[in-house]
Amino acid sequence: MPRAKRGNKRLEKRKKILALAKGYRGTKSKLYRSAKESVERALNFAYTGRKLKKRDFRKLWIVRINAACRLNDIKYSQFIHGLNLAEIELDRKVLADMAVKQPETFASIVGQAKDAIGKQKPTVAA
């Protein structure tokens, strides 16, 4: 009889899958094949969710910044353009937090963005 060198790797692998499936209902937490399918599916959803979370937060930050910009009589796109011209490198997360918690500071940044837009040379179409 040949010597088995893999030890108990198969058992460890199955135990790991069943441990990940703990809390699932019925067969999905008891039987290896069903648990494996459920765990793989759940891990796929988790992976996708981590990507979607980034998109969702960026959307939220843009909505908050836009609302604060409208209160200061400027559009979001103009505000971002003004920030680029003024070379203010604050990301949307910080700007959104500032818009909610520190409206006076946000208003001063909007003022700087407006000034930068005003100082921009008008382009002449030839």
MMTF fields as JSON, N, C-alpha, C and O atoms, coordinates in Angstrom:
{
  "mmtfVersion": "1.0.0",
  "mmtfProducer": "UNKNOWN",
  "numBonds": 503,
  "numAtoms": 504,
  "numGroups": 126,
  "numChains": 1,
  "numModels": 1,
  "chainsPerModel": [1],
  "groupsPerChain": [126],
  "chainIdList": ["A"],
  "bondAtomList": [4, 2, 8, 6, 12, 10, 16, 14, 20, 18, 24, 22, 28, 26, 32, 30, 36, 34, 40, 38, 44, 42, 48, 46, 52, 50, 56, 54, 60, 58, 64, 62, 68, 66, 72, 70, 76, 74, 80, 78, 84, 82, 88, 86, 92, 90, 96, 94, 100, 98, 104, 102, 108, 106, 112, 110, 116, 114, 120, 118, 124, 122, 128, 126, 132, 130, 136, 134, 140, 138, 144, 142, 148, 146, 152, 150, 156, 154, 160, 158, 164, 162, 168, 166, 172, 170, 176, 174, 180, 178, 184, 182, 188, 186, 192, 190, 196, 194, 200, 198, 204, 202, 208, 206, 212, 210, 216, 214, 220, 218, 224, 222, 228, 226, 232, 230, 236, 234, 240, 238, 244, 242, 248, 246, 252, 250, 256, 254, 260, 258, 264, 262, 268, 266, 272, 270, 276, 274, 280, 278, 284, 282, 288, 286, 292, 290, 296, 294, 300, 298, 304, 302, 308, 306, 312, 310, 316, 314, 320, 318, 324, 322, 328, 326, 332, 330, 336, 334, 340, 338, 344, 342, 348, 346, 352, 350, 356, 354, 360, 358, 364, 362, 368, 366, 372, 370, 376, 374, 380, 378, 384, 382, 388, 386, 392, 390, 396, 394, 400, 398, 404, 402, 408, 406, 412, 410, 416, 414, 420, 418, 424, 422, 428, 426, 432, 430, 436, 434, 440, 438, 444, 442, 448, 446, 452, 450, 456, 454, 460, 458, 464, 462, 468, 466, 472, 470, 476, 474, 480, 478, 484, 482, 488, 486, 492, 490, 496, 494, 500, 498],
  "bondOrderList": [1, 1, 1, 1, 1, 1, 1, 1, 1, 1, 1, 1, 1, 1, 1, 1, 1, 1, 1, 1, 1, 1, 1, 1, 1, 1, 1, 1, 1, 1, 1, 1, 1, 1, 1, 1, 1, 1, 1, 1, 1, 1, 1, 1, 1, 1, 1, 1, 1, 1, 1, 1, 1, 1, 1, 1, 1, 1, 1, 1, 1, 1, 1, 1, 1, 1, 1, 1, 1, 1, 1, 1, 1, 1, 1, 1, 1, 1, 1, 1, 1, 1, 1, 1, 1, 1, 1, 1, 1, 1, 1, 1, 1, 1, 1, 1, 1, 1, 1, 1, 1, 1, 1, 1, 1, 1, 1, 1, 1, 1, 1, 1, 1, 1, 1, 1, 1, 1, 1, 1, 1, 1, 1, 1, 1],
  "groupList": [{"groupName": "MET", "atomNameList": ["N", "CA", "C", "O"], "elementList": ["N", "C", "C", "O"], "formalChargeList": [0, 0, 0, 0], "bondAtomList": [1, 0, 2, 1, 3, 2], "bondOrderList": [1, 1, 2], "singleLetterCode": "M", "chemCompType": "L-PEPTIDE LINKING"}, {"groupName": "PRO", "atomNameList": ["N", "CA", "C", "O"], "elementList": ["N", "C", "C", "O"], "formalChargeList": [0, 0, 0, 0], "bondAtomList": [1, 0, 2, 1, 3, 2], "bondOrderList": [1, 1, 2], "singleLetterCode": "P", "chemCompType": "L-PEPTIDE LINKING"}, {"groupName": "ARG", "atomNameList": ["N", "CA", "C", "O"], "elementList": ["N", "C", "C", "O"], "formalChargeList": [0, 0, 0, 0], "bondAtomList": [1, 0, 2, 1, 3, 2], "bondOrderList": [1, 1, 2], "singleLetterCode": "R", "chemCompType": "L-PEPTIDE LINKING"}, {"groupName": "ALA", "atomNameList": ["N", "CA", "C", "O"], "elementList": ["N", "C", "C", "O"], "formalChargeList": [0, 0, 0, 0], "bondAtomList": [1, 0, 2, 1, 3, 2], "bondOrderList": [1, 1, 2], "singleLetterCode": "A", "chemCompType": "L-PEPTIDE LINKING"}, {"groupName": "LYS", "atomNameList": ["N", "CA", "C", "O"], "elementList": ["N", "C", "C", "O"], "formalChargeList": [0, 0, 0, 0], "bondAtomList": [1, 0, 2, 1, 3, 2], "bondOrderList": [1, 1, 2], "singleLetterCode": "K", "chemCompType": "L-PEPTIDE LINKING"}, {"groupName": "GLY", "atomNameList": ["N", "CA", "C", "O"], "elementList": ["N", "C", "C", "O"], "formalChargeList": [0, 0, 0, 0], "bondAtomList": [1, 0, 2, 1, 3, 2], "bondOrderList": [1, 1, 2], "singleLetterCode": "G", "chemCompType": "PEPTIDE LINKING"}, {"groupName": "ASN", "atomNameList": ["N", "CA", "C", "O"], "elementList": ["N", "C", "C", "O"], "formalChargeList": [0, 0, 0, 0], "bondAtomList": [1, 0, 2, 1, 3, 2], "bondOrderList": [1, 1, 2], "singleLetterCode": "N", "chemCompType": "L-PEPTIDE LINKING"}, {"groupName": "LEU", "atomNameList": ["N", "CA", "C", "O"], "elementList": ["N", "C", "C", "O"], "formalChargeList": [0, 0, 0, 0], "bondAtomList": [1, 0, 2, 1, 3, 2], "bondOrderList": [1, 1, 2], "singleLetterCode": "L", "chemCompType": "L-PEPTIDE LINKING"}, {"groupName": "GLU", "atomNameList": ["N", "CA", "C", "O"], "elementList": ["N", "C", "C", "O"], "formalChargeList": [0, 0, 0, 0], "bondAtomList": [1, 0, 2, 1, 3, 2], "bondOrderList": [1, 1, 2], "singleLetterCode": "E", "chemCompType": "L-PEPTIDE LINKING"}, {"groupName": "ILE", "atomNameList": ["N", "CA", "C", "O"], "elementList": ["N", "C", "C", "O"], "formalChargeList": [0, 0, 0, 0], "bondAtomList": [1, 0, 2, 1, 3, 2], "bondOrderList": [1, 1, 2], "singleLetterCode": "I", "chemCompType": "L-PEPTIDE LINKING"}, {"groupName": "TYR", "atomNameList": ["N", "CA", "C", "O"], "elementList": ["N", "C", "C", "O"], "formalChargeList": [0, 0, 0, 0], "bondAtomList": [1, 0, 2, 1, 3, 2], "bondOrderList": [1, 1, 2], "singleLetterCode": "Y", "chemCompType": "L-PEPTIDE LINKING"}, {"groupName": "THR", "atomNameList": ["N", "CA", "C", "O"], "elementList": ["N", "C", "C", "O"], "formalChargeList": [0, 0, 0, 0], "bondAtomList": [1, 0, 2, 1, 3, 2], "bondOrderList": [1, 1, 2], "singleLetterCode": "T", "chemCompType": "L-PEPTIDE LINKING"}, {"groupName": "SER", "atomNameList": ["N", "CA", "C", "O"], "elementList": ["N", "C", "C", "O"], "formalChargeList": [0, 0, 0, 0], "bondAtomList": [1, 0, 2, 1, 3, 2], "bondOrderList": [1, 1, 2], "singleLetterCode": "S", "chemCompType": "L-PEPTIDE LINKING"}, {"groupName": "VAL", "atomNameList": ["N", "CA", "C", "O"], "elementList": ["N", "C", "C", "O"], "formalChargeList": [0, 0, 0, 0], "bondAtomList": [1, 0, 2, 1, 3, 2], "bondOrderList": [1, 1, 2], "singleLetterCode": "V", "chemCompType": "L-PEPTIDE LINKING"}, {"groupName": "PHE", "atomNameList": ["N", "CA", "C", "O"], "elementList": ["N", "C", "C", "O"], "formalChargeList": [0, 0, 0, 0], "bondAtomList": [1, 0, 2, 1, 3, 2], "bondOrderList": [1, 1, 2], "singleLetterCode": "F", "chemCompType": "L-PEPTIDE LINKING"}, {"groupName": "ASP", "atomNameList": ["N", "CA", "C", "O"], "elementList": ["N", "C", "C", "O"], "formalChargeList": [0, 0, 0, 0], "bondAtomList": [1, 0, 2, 1, 3, 2], "bondOrderList": [1, 1, 2], "singleLetterCode": "D", "chemCompType": "L-PEPTIDE LINKING"}, {"groupName": "TRP", "atomNameList": ["N", "CA", "C", "O"], "elementList": ["N", "C", "C", "O"], "formalChargeList": [0, 0, 0, 0], "bondAtomList": [1, 0, 2, 1, 3, 2], "bondOrderList": [1, 1, 2], "singleLetterCode": "W", "chemCompType": "L-PEPTIDE LINKING"}, {"groupName": "CYS", "atomNameList": ["N", "CA", "C", "O"], "elementList": ["N", "C", "C", "O"], "formalChargeList": [0, 0, 0, 0], "bondAtomList": [1, 0, 2, 1, 3, 2], "bondOrderList": [1, 1, 2], "singleLetterCode": "C", "chemCompType": "L-PEPTIDE LINKING"}, {"groupName": "GLN", "atomNameList": ["N", "CA", "C", "O"], "elementList": ["N", "C", "C", "O"], "formalChargeList": [0, 0, 0, 0], "bondAtomList": [1, 0, 2, 1, 3, 2], "bondOrderList": [1, 1, 2], "singleLetterCode": "Q", "chemCompType": "L-PEPTIDE LINKING"}, {"groupName": "HIS", "atomNameList": ["N", "CA", "C", "O"], "elementList": ["N", "C", "C", "O"], "formalChargeList": [0, 0, 0, 0], "bondAtomList": [1, 0, 2, 1, 3, 2], "bondOrderList": [1, 1, 2], "singleLetterCode": "H", "chemCompType": "L-PEPTIDE LINKING"}],
  "groupTypeList": [0, 1, 2, 3, 4, 2, 5, 6, 4, 2, 7, 8, 4, 2, 4, 4, 9, 7, 3, 7, 3, 4, 5, 10, 2, 5, 11, 4, 12, 4, 7, 10, 2, 12, 3, 4, 8, 12, 13, 8, 2, 3, 7, 6, 14, 3, 10, 11, 5, 2, 4, 7, 4, 4, 2, 15, 14, 2, 4, 7, 16, 9, 13, 2, 9, 6, 3, 3, 17, 2, 7, 6, 15, 9, 4, 10, 12, 18, 14, 9, 19, 5, 7, 6, 7, 3, 8, 9, 8, 7, 15, 2, 4, 13, 7, 3, 15, 0, 3, 13, 4, 18, 1, 8, 11, 14, 3, 12, 9, 13, 5, 18, 3, 4, 15, 3, 9, 5, 4, 18, 4, 1, 11, 13, 3, 3],
  "groupIdList": [1, 2, 3, 4, 5, 6, 7, 8, 9, 10, 11, 12, 13, 14, 15, 16, 17, 18, 19, 20, 21, 22, 23, 24, 25, 26, 27, 28, 29, 30, 31, 32, 33, 34, 35, 36, 37, 38, 39, 40, 41, 42, 43, 44, 45, 46, 47, 48, 49, 50, 51, 52, 53, 54, 55, 56, 57, 58, 59, 60, 61, 62, 63, 64, 65, 66, 67, 68, 69, 70, 71, 72, 73, 74, 75, 76, 77, 78, 79, 80, 81, 82, 83, 84, 85, 86, 87, 88, 89, 90, 91, 92, 93, 94, 95, 96, 97, 98, 99, 100, 101, 102, 103, 104, 105, 106, 107, 108, 109, 110, 111, 112, 113, 114, 115, 116, 117, 118, 119, 120, 121, 122, 123, 124, 125, 126],
  "secStructList": [7, 7, 7, 7, 7, 1, 6, 6, 2, 2, 2, 2, 2, 2, 2, 2, 2, 2, 2, 2, 6, 6, 6, 7, 7, 6, 2, 2, 2, 2, 1, 2, 2, 2, 2, 2, 2, 2, 2, 2, 2, 2, 2, 2, 2, 2, 2, 2, 2, 2, 2, 2, 2, 2, 2, 2, 2, 2, 2, 2, 2, 2, 2, 2, 2, 2, 2, 2, 2, 2, 2, 6, 6, 7, 7, 2, 2, 2, 2, 2, 2, 2, 2, 2, 2, 2, 6, 7, 7, 7, 7, 2, 2, 2, 2, 2, 2, 2, 2, 2, 2, 7, 2, 2, 2, 2, 2, 2, 2, 2, 2, 2, 2, 2, 2, 2, 2, 2, 2, 1, 7, 7, 7, 7, 7, 7],
  "xCoordList": [0.848, 0.0, 0.891, 1.818, 0.598, 1.449, 1.285, 0.254, 2.333, 2.326, 1.589, 1.842, 0.68, -0.07, 0.726, 0.991, 1.1, 1.928, 1.168, 1.727, -0.108, -0.823, -1.335, -1.801, -1.268, -1.734, -3.235, -3.973, -3.676, -5.126, -5.536, -6.413, -4.928, -5.229, -6.692, -7.331, -7.22, -8.597, -9.554, -10.488, -9.316, -10.176, -10.093, -11.108, -8.881, -8.711, -9.44, -10.063, -9.361, -10.023, -11.538, -12.203, -12.068, -13.519, -13.957, -15.002, -13.162, -13.5, -13.503, -14.328, -12.569, -12.49, -13.738, -14.296, -14.176, -15.383, -16.606, -17.426, -16.73, -17.88, -17.862, -18.917, -16.678, -16.589, -17.062, -17.728, -16.707, -17.17, -18.682, -19.316, -19.258, -20.701, -21.495, -22.713, -20.82, -21.516, -22.549, -22.251, -23.743, -24.812, -25.742, -26.819, -25.354, -26.243, -27.336, -27.153, -28.464, -29.596, -29.518, -29.146, -29.876, -30.061, -28.829, -27.726, -29.048, -28.016, -26.784, -25.664, -26.982, -25.877, -24.809, -23.675, -25.157, -24.161, -23.687, -22.766, -24.312, -23.995, -23.227, -22.283, -23.646, -23.08, -22.041, -22.263, -20.906, -19.76, -20.065, -19.736, -20.69, -20.906, -21.795, -21.494, -22.881, -23.778, -23.096, -23.247, -22.349, -21.647, -20.626, -20.472, -19.931, -18.906, -19.526, -18.986, -20.661, -21.348, -21.774, -21.578, -22.352, -22.846, -21.709, -21.831, -20.621, -19.48, -18.85, -18.51, -18.689, -18.122, -19.005, -18.512, -20.298, -21.243, -21.146, -21.118, -21.095, -21.008, -19.712, -19.715, -18.607, -17.333, -17.342, -16.728, -18.04, -18.179, -18.959, -18.575, -20.06, -20.851, -20.022, -20.109, -19.223, -18.401, -17.377, -17.148, -16.764, -15.777, -16.427, -15.899, -17.58, -18.295, -18.726, -18.643, -19.184, -19.638, -18.554, -18.819, -17.327, -16.216, -15.961, -15.564, -16.183, -16.014, -17.167, -16.953, -18.396, -19.572, -19.55, -20.02, -19.011, -18.955, -18.195, -18.59, -17.12, -16.317, -17.127, -17.093, -17.855, -18.682, -19.774, -20.022, -20.433, -21.541, -21.09, -21.773, -19.946, -19.464, -19.074, -19.331, -18.451, -18.094, -19.343, -19.35, -20.407, -21.67, -22.222, -22.664, -22.191, -22.695, -21.914, -22.503, -20.584, -19.756, -20.064, -20.127, -20.253, -20.537, -21.881, -22.013, -22.872, -24.194, -24.08, -24.664, -23.337, -23.182, -22.426, -22.79, -21.368, -20.597, -21.457, -21.432, -22.211, -23.063, -24.101, -24.351, -24.706, -25.716, -25.097, -25.694, -23.903, -23.233, -22.8, -22.83, -22.403, -22.01, -23.2, -23.073, -24.349, -25.553, -25.927, -26.419, -25.695, -25.954, -25.002, -25.307, -23.85, -22.849, -22.846, -21.87, -23.925, -24.14, -23.072, -22.554, -22.747, -21.829, -22.222, -22.715, -21.994, -22.281, -21.11, -19.978, -21.41, -20.378, -19.225, -18.061, -19.541, -18.483, -17.608, -16.391, -18.234, -17.464, -16.581, -15.445, -17.114, -16.356, -15.114, -14.021, -15.271, -14.138, -13.118, -11.911, -13.606, -12.709, -11.934, -10.729, -12.639, -11.989, -10.943, -9.883, -11.228, -10.247, -8.985, -7.871, -9.167, -8.011, -7.19, -5.96, -7.872, -7.155, -6.429, -5.321, -7.058, -6.457, -5.416, -4.763, -5.271, -4.326, -4.592, -3.668, -5.876, -6.283, -6.527, -7.426, -5.734, -5.806, -6.492, -5.851, -7.782, -8.589, -9.459, -10.065, -9.521, -10.343, -11.819, -12.151, -12.677, -14.111, -14.589, -15.551, -13.927, -14.296, -14.122, -15.012, -12.995, -12.712, -13.643, -14.164, -13.854, -14.74, -16.169, -16.827, -16.644, -18.013, -18.139, -19.134, -17.136, -17.153, -17.13, -17.832, -16.326, -16.235, -17.552, -17.975, -18.196, -19.456, -20.538, -21.387, -20.502, -21.523, -21.196, -22.065, -19.944, -19.578, -19.008, -19.092, -18.431, -17.815, -18.207, -17.376, -19.47, -19.917, -19.166, -19.025, -18.678, -17.954, -16.635, -16.271, -15.927, -14.66, -14.896, -14.139, -15.965, -16.293, -16.59, -16.195, -17.296, -17.623, -16.353, -16.283, -15.35, -14.1, -13.375, -12.76, -13.45, -12.836, -13.579, -12.967, -14.903, -15.687, -15.268, -15.156, -15.038, -14.575, -13.239, -13.052, -12.325, -11.036, -11.207, -10.531, -12.12, -12.371, -12.97, -12.603, -13.896, -14.502, -13.45, -13.437, -12.567, -11.501, -10.598, -10.206, -10.269, -9.4, -10.069, -9.407, -11.391, -12.12, -12.132, -11.985, -12.308, -12.338, -11.005, -10.973, -9.904, -8.573, -8.128, -7.155, -8.858, -8.491, -8.624, -9.619, -7.624, -7.656, -8.724, -8.812, -9.525, -10.513, -9.817, -8.921, -10.25, -9.65, -10.288, -11.501, -9.46, -9.94, -9.965, -8.947, -11.14, -11.271, -10.852, -11.367, -9.925, -9.429, -10.102, -9.797],
  "yCoordList": [-1.185, 0.0, 1.245, 1.351, 2.201, 3.396, 4.285, 4.297, 5.003, 5.875, 7.178, 7.798, 7.596, 8.843, 9.99, 9.997, 10.953, 12.045, 13.35, 14.331, 13.369, 14.644, 14.911, 16.018, 13.949, 14.152, 14.349, 13.625, 15.304, 15.533, 16.839, 17.544, 17.162, 18.409, 18.468, 19.515, 17.337, 17.325, 17.643, 18.428, 17.031, 17.272, 18.733, 19.347, 19.28, 20.688, 21.619, 22.592, 21.316, 22.135, 22.112, 23.146, 20.921, 20.796, 21.508, 22.157, 21.387, 22.053, 23.576, 24.28, 24.062, 25.499, 25.999, 27.035, 25.249, 25.631, 25.587, 26.505, 24.526, 24.407, 25.488, 25.942, 25.897, 26.978, 28.297, 29.093, 28.523, 29.734, 29.726, 30.779, 28.514, 28.384, 28.368, 28.189, 28.552, 28.544, 29.67, 30.804, 29.35, 30.344, 30.253, 30.849, 29.523, 29.325, 28.349, 27.573, 28.387, 27.547, 26.166, 26.014, 25.168, 23.808, 23.189, 23.261, 22.574, 21.828, 22.673, 22.162, 23.951, 24.817, 24.951, 25.331, 24.646, 24.721, 23.353, 23.26, 22.273, 20.927, 20.075, 19.369, 20.15, 19.274, 20.037, 21.171, 19.379, 20.044, 20.628, 21.784, 19.844, 20.299, 21.543, 22.501, 21.527, 22.685, 23.868, 25.011, 23.587, 24.659, 25.318, 26.54, 24.507, 25.04, 25.989, 27.065, 25.594, 26.453, 27.765, 28.84, 27.671, 28.862, 29.798, 31.017, 29.232, 30.045, 30.736, 31.916, 30.022, 30.642, 31.786, 32.845, 31.561, 32.598, 33.812, 34.955, 33.547, 34.63, 35.422, 36.647, 34.728, 35.413, 36.27, 37.336, 35.803, 36.612, 37.888, 38.971, 37.758, 38.94, 39.901, 41.116, 39.365, 40.214, 40.987, 42.172, 40.315, 40.959, 42.092, 43.202, 41.796, 42.806, 43.958, 45.122, 43.63, 44.659, 45.637, 46.824, 45.143, 46.04, 47.042, 48.176, 46.638, 47.56, 48.561, 49.749, 48.072, 48.943, 49.983, 51.106, 49.611, 50.519, 51.798, 52.893, 51.654, 52.805, 53.733, 54.954, 53.139, 53.945, 54.673, 55.858, 53.944, 54.523, 55.701, 56.723, 55.565, 56.659, 57.867, 59.006, 57.62, 58.751, 59.503, 60.734, 58.768, 59.407, 60.251, 61.38, 59.691, 60.402, 61.691, 62.739, 61.611, 62.793, 63.865, 65.047, 63.472, 64.436, 65.112, 66.319, 64.349, 64.928, 65.953, 67.033, 65.631, 66.556, 67.818, 68.925, 67.636, 68.807, 69.685, 70.909, 69.079, 69.824, 70.63, 71.792, 70.013, 70.726, 71.937, 73.013, 71.758, 72.866, 73.934, 75.125, 73.52, 74.475, 75.326, 76.538, 74.693, 75.429, 76.485, 77.556, 76.186, 77.176, 78.366, 79.468, 78.126, 79.187, 79.719, 80.336, 79.486, 80.055, 79.654, 80.5, 78.373, 77.856, 76.418, 75.704, 76.004, 74.62, 73.734, 74.196, 72.442, 71.481, 71.448, 71.487, 71.377, 71.262, 72.516, 72.426, 73.687, 74.934, 74.965, 75.438, 74.457, 74.424, 73.552, 73.958, 72.359, 71.451, 72.081, 71.972, 72.74, 73.43, 74.527, 74.684, 75.28, 76.338, 75.791, 76.393, 74.662, 74.042, 73.654, 73.843, 73.114, 72.733, 73.96, 73.919, 75.054, 76.272, 76.87, 77.39, 76.796, 77.343, 76.405, 76.736, 75.233, 74.21, 73.79, 73.604, 73.648, 73.133, 71.644, 71.24, 70.832, 69.386, 68.722, 68.03, 68.936, 68.251, 67.232, 67.541, 66.024, 65.02, 65.207, 65.967, 64.506, 64.683, 64.256, 64.813, 63.281, 62.821, 63.949, 64.201, 64.615, 65.715, 66.887, 67.505, 67.195, 68.307, 68.055, 68.965, 66.828, 66.508, 66.615, 67.133, 66.127, 66.217, 67.677, 68.064, 68.472, 69.897, 70.607, 71.485, 70.229, 70.857, 70.61, 71.468, 69.423, 69.074, 69.657, 70.225, 69.514, 69.853, 71.258, 71.822, 71.829, 73.152, 74.013, 74.272, 74.465, 75.211, 76.526, 76.962, 77.169, 78.437, 78.201, 78.951, 77.151, 76.812, 76.441, 76.833, 75.674, 75.28, 76.514, 76.589, 77.493, 78.727, 79.485, 80.082, 79.463, 80.153, 79.444, 80.094, 78.118, 77.365, 77.645, 77.763, 77.75, 78.104, 79.481, 79.706, 80.398, 81.739, 81.693, 82.404, 80.878, 80.734, 80.154, 80.569, 79.189, 78.583, 79.616, 79.661, 80.449, 81.492, 82.505, 82.933, 82.886, 83.832, 83.268, 83.984, 81.983, 81.347, 81.325, 81.49, 81.119, 81.133, 82.541, 82.728, 83.539, 84.936, 85.411, 86.23, 84.905, 85.315, 84.622, 85.027, 83.57, 82.807, 83.682, 84.389, 83.636, 84.437, 83.905, 82.698, 84.792, 84.297, 83.881, 84.565, 82.752, 82.256, 82.961, 83.164, 83.325, 84.037, 83.059, 82.458, 82.906, 82.008, 82.764, 83.845, 82.197, 82.884, 82.399, 82.877],
  "zCoordList": [0.0, 0.0, 0.0, 0.803, -0.924, -1.0, 0.234, 0.907, 0.479, 1.649, 1.337, 0.304, 2.224, 2.04, 2.656, 3.858, 1.828, 2.33, 2.513, 3.003, 2.121, 2.205, 3.608, 3.879, 4.503, 5.869, 5.892, 5.225, 6.642, 6.762, 6.078, 6.578, 4.968, 4.247, 3.812, 3.909, 3.332, 2.854, 3.998, 3.838, 5.145, 6.304, 6.751, 7.079, 6.76, 7.154, 6.196, 6.619, 4.896, 3.888, 4.089, 4.021, 4.336, 4.546, 5.81, 5.834, 6.854, 8.11, 7.937, 8.519, 7.132, 6.884, 6.163, 6.523, 5.133, 4.382, 5.294, 5.279, 6.085, 6.979, 8.061, 8.505, 8.479, 9.463, 8.853, 9.515, 7.571, 6.893, 6.688, 6.626, 6.582, 6.355, 7.653, 7.633, 8.775, 10.062, 10.08, 9.707, 10.51, 10.542, 9.347, 9.363, 8.315, 7.174, 7.594, 8.532, 6.906, 7.278, 6.649, 5.486, 7.44, 6.939, 6.319, 6.861, 5.16, 4.456, 4.173, 4.178, 3.93, 3.529, 4.614, 4.322, 5.843, 6.91, 7.373, 8.185, 6.859, 7.352, 6.337, 6.694, 5.065, 4.042, 3.215, 2.791, 3.002, 2.397, 1.022, 0.757, 0.145, -1.231, -1.269, -1.981, -0.507, -0.468, 0.202, -0.23, 1.256, 1.964, 1.053, 1.061, 0.269, -0.63, -1.65, -1.908, -2.231, -3.197, -2.544, -3.111, -1.36, -0.673, -0.274, -0.393, 0.194, 0.619, -0.584, -0.504, -1.7, -2.906, -3.389, -3.778, -3.36, -3.774, -2.849, -3.306, -1.549, -0.575, -0.736, -0.621, -1.002, -1.184, -2.448, -2.484, -3.483, -4.7, -4.408, -4.85, -3.66, -3.309, -2.461, -2.635, -1.552, -0.694, -1.522, -1.283, -2.493, -3.365, -4.152, -4.219, -4.746, -5.524, -4.63, -5.022, -3.433, -2.499, -2.115, -1.926, -1.998, -1.659, -2.777, -2.511, -4.014, -5.14, -5.201, -5.441, -4.98, -5.033, -3.919, -4.101, -2.787, -1.637, -1.991, -1.59, -2.733, -3.132, -4.035, -3.88, -4.979, -5.884, -5.12, -5.345, -4.203, -3.452, -2.601, -2.541, -1.945, -1.109, -1.953, -1.566, -3.108, -3.97, -4.419, -4.44, -4.78, -5.159, -4.024, -4.234, -2.809, -1.638, -1.402, -1.139, -1.498, -1.28, -2.319, -1.984, -3.563, -4.629, -4.382, -4.585, -3.948, -3.658, -2.539, -2.629, -1.486, -0.357, -0.756, -0.36, -1.544, -1.986, -2.882, -2.755, -3.778, -4.695, -3.923, -4.241, -2.907, -2.111, -1.415, -1.382, -0.862, -0.185, -1.187, -0.876, -2.372, -3.407, -3.832, -4.007, -3.997, -4.407, -3.374, -3.73, -2.087, -1.037, -1.154, -0.698, -1.77, -1.955, -3.389, -3.817, -4.128, -5.47, -6.486, -7.216, -6.531, -7.538, -7.828, -6.956, -9.071, -9.433, -9.038, -8.892, -8.869, -8.463, -9.455, -9.056, -10.75, -11.76, -11.777, -11.938, -11.612, -11.564, -10.317, -10.36, -9.215, -7.956, -8.106, -7.708, -8.675, -8.862, -9.812, -9.594, -10.866, -11.798, -11.075, -11.271, -10.24, -9.464, -8.51, -8.339, -7.889, -6.992, -7.76, -7.272, -8.956, -9.773, -10.163, -10.145, -10.516, -10.883, -9.683, -9.816, -8.506, -7.283, -6.682, -5.693, -7.293, -6.834, -5.387, -4.596, -5.067, -3.761, -3.933, -4.67, -3.258, -3.441, -2.255, -1.464, -2.139, -1.126, -1.844, -2.869, -1.312, -1.97, -1.592, -0.682, -2.3, -2.128, -0.744, -0.215, -0.17, 1.174, 2.186, 2.999, 2.135, 3.064, 2.782, 3.711, 1.509, 1.156, 1.634, 2.139, 1.476, 1.903, 3.416, 3.924, 4.133, 5.592, 6.033, 6.967, 5.361, 5.68, 5.376, 6.127, 4.276, 3.891, 4.932, 5.174, 5.55, 6.539, 7.913, 8.575, 8.337, 9.718, 9.897, 10.988, 8.842, 8.944, 7.749, 6.879, 7.693, 6.511, 6.287, 5.144, 7.368, 7.184, 6.454, 5.549, 6.858, 6.206, 4.753, 3.865, 4.521, 3.147, 2.304, 1.14, 2.902, 2.178, 1.797, 0.723, 2.676, 2.339, 1.191, 0.347, 1.165, 0.059, -1.244, -2.306, -1.152, -2.343, -2.842, -4.047, -1.909, -2.283, -3.015, -4.002, -2.552, -3.226, -4.625, -5.567, -4.75, -6.064, -7.02, -8.194, -6.517, -7.352, -7.792, -8.946, -6.867, -7.212, -8.3, -9.222, -8.191, -9.187, -10.558, -11.583, -10.569, -11.848, -12.423, -13.631, -11.547, -11.988, -12.543, -13.461, -11.996, -12.433, -13.712, -14.348, -14.078, -15.271, -16.507, -16.67, -17.375, -18.591, -19.546, -19.771, -20.1, -21.072, -22.363, -22.858, -22.888, -24.13, -25.32, -25.363, -26.272, -27.467, -28.623, -28.969, -29.219, -30.362, -31.614, -31.897, -32.354, -33.552, -34.795, -35.888]
}
